[in-house]
Amino acid sequence: MPTIPHEAAIELVRRNPQLTAVLLRGLGVAVPSDASAALAPADATASVPAELRADAVVVLTDAAGARLAVVVEVQLRFDGDKHYSWPAYLTQVRAAQRCPAVLLVICPDDRTARRCRAPISIGHPGFELIPLVIDAATTPGFSEPGAAAVAPELVVLAVLTGAIDLNSDGARRQVLGVLAGLDEDRLTTYTVFILNAASPSARKALEELMTTTHPFFRNDFVDRWLNEGRAEGRAEGQADMIVRVLHARGVAVPAEIRHRILACTDEQQLEDWGERAATATTLDDVIRG
């Protein structure tokens, strides 16, 4: 099912697609400073099978109208099947968008990142794909051009990849300081992401900071999520992620179905719905039990 470690990085891109431009510049890709960013369909066509849908696709457009499509994938562990699906993503998106396309892979795990960087030989002479990979070593700093516009997303991504070590008090204060002032929805979402990525000791220290120095980080949802011993807290987190995934994939969720998902406390049912939400094209494909 869509888990927080996987969906967190993609959610950052969905909420602020401009993040992809900063990540590509950090990897040495020439992205114009005036390039705007917009999400595009992750499916090249309606007939593309579920297993060939990218996590996200962003199209960067500069002032002169030149476009670059960015296929964004998150890999928590190495999957050899991606050596077959990733080249297909690029060619499909390139054909659909009628512009050059690049593959950007976000890896929170260093070992996975090393394996994902390996060249993929397609077989045709000269046709080789070398993924662009973001990990702890390649997550851009705040001095990268355009970083100020995506500072909240960049700091959360740095936590997810390990570029920022939350075991350091200075790092914890830096992260909370960057996120302070966000609207309640983004603040809640990003708070859950960083708490989920933190070690138990770092999470405890973050909780103390959020109680004393930054009390506006705490609300009913965050407090329930923090209480890991309560099944309803975990269930609410799962339910909320299902709704977010469906919304991001363009699947309309009527109010009554949204209420049904968010009110569900059966973790097995939520897991079943979550697995279907990751690939389903209609709501009926998800809520069928």
C-alpha positions, 0 to 999 in steps of 0.5 A: 500500500502507499506508505509514508516513506514512499509517498512523502517524497512524491507528495513534496513534488506534487505540492511544489513541482518547482522542487524538481528544477532545484534537484536537477540543477544540483545534479548538474542538469542545465535548467534555466533559472526562469523555468516554471514547473507543472505536474503532468499526467503520470500515464502516457495514455489511458491504455498504459498498464498500471505497472507502467505508471510513474510516481509523478511527471513534472514538465519544466518550461522556460521563458522561451517555451522550451520544455523538459519532462521529468519522470520522478520515481521513489525507490525505497529498495532496489527493484530489478524490474525497474530496469525494464519499466524506467526506459518505458516511462521515458519514451512514453512521456517523451512521446506524450509531451513531445519534448526531451525527458529525464528520469529522476530517482529519489532514494532515501537509502544509500545502498539502493541509490548506488544500485539505481545509478547503474547504467541500464543497457537497452540493447540498441547500440548507444542506447543506455539510460543512466538514472539521475539519483537523489540521495543523502550526498546529492540532495541540494543545499539551500544555496542552489539557485531557486532553493528559496522558493522550495525551502520547506520541501527541500528541508523535508526531502533532506530529512528523508534522504538523511542529508540532514541528521535529526539527531543533531539539535541544531538540525532539528531547530533548522528544520522546524524553523524552515517549516514555521509559518506554513499553512496548517495543511502543509505544516501538518503533512510535513510534520508527520513526514519528518517525525516518521523519518526520525529515530526514536530519540530524535523524535522525542527531542522534536516533540519537546521542541514542538511543545516548548519552542514551536507549539503551533506544530502540534494539533489533534492529528499530529498528537494522535499520530505520535501516539503509536500505541493507539491503533486509531492513530495509525489507521487515521494516518493510513486513511489520510494517505489513501485519500491523498494518493487518489487525489494526486492520481486524479481519481475523484473522491466524493465526500461520502466516500472520503468520509467512509475512508477516513472513518475506517479503523480496520487496518486490514481494510485500509491496507487492501484499499491502499494497495488498490489506490496505488494502481487503480484508475477508478474509485470502484476499483479501490472501494469494492470491499 
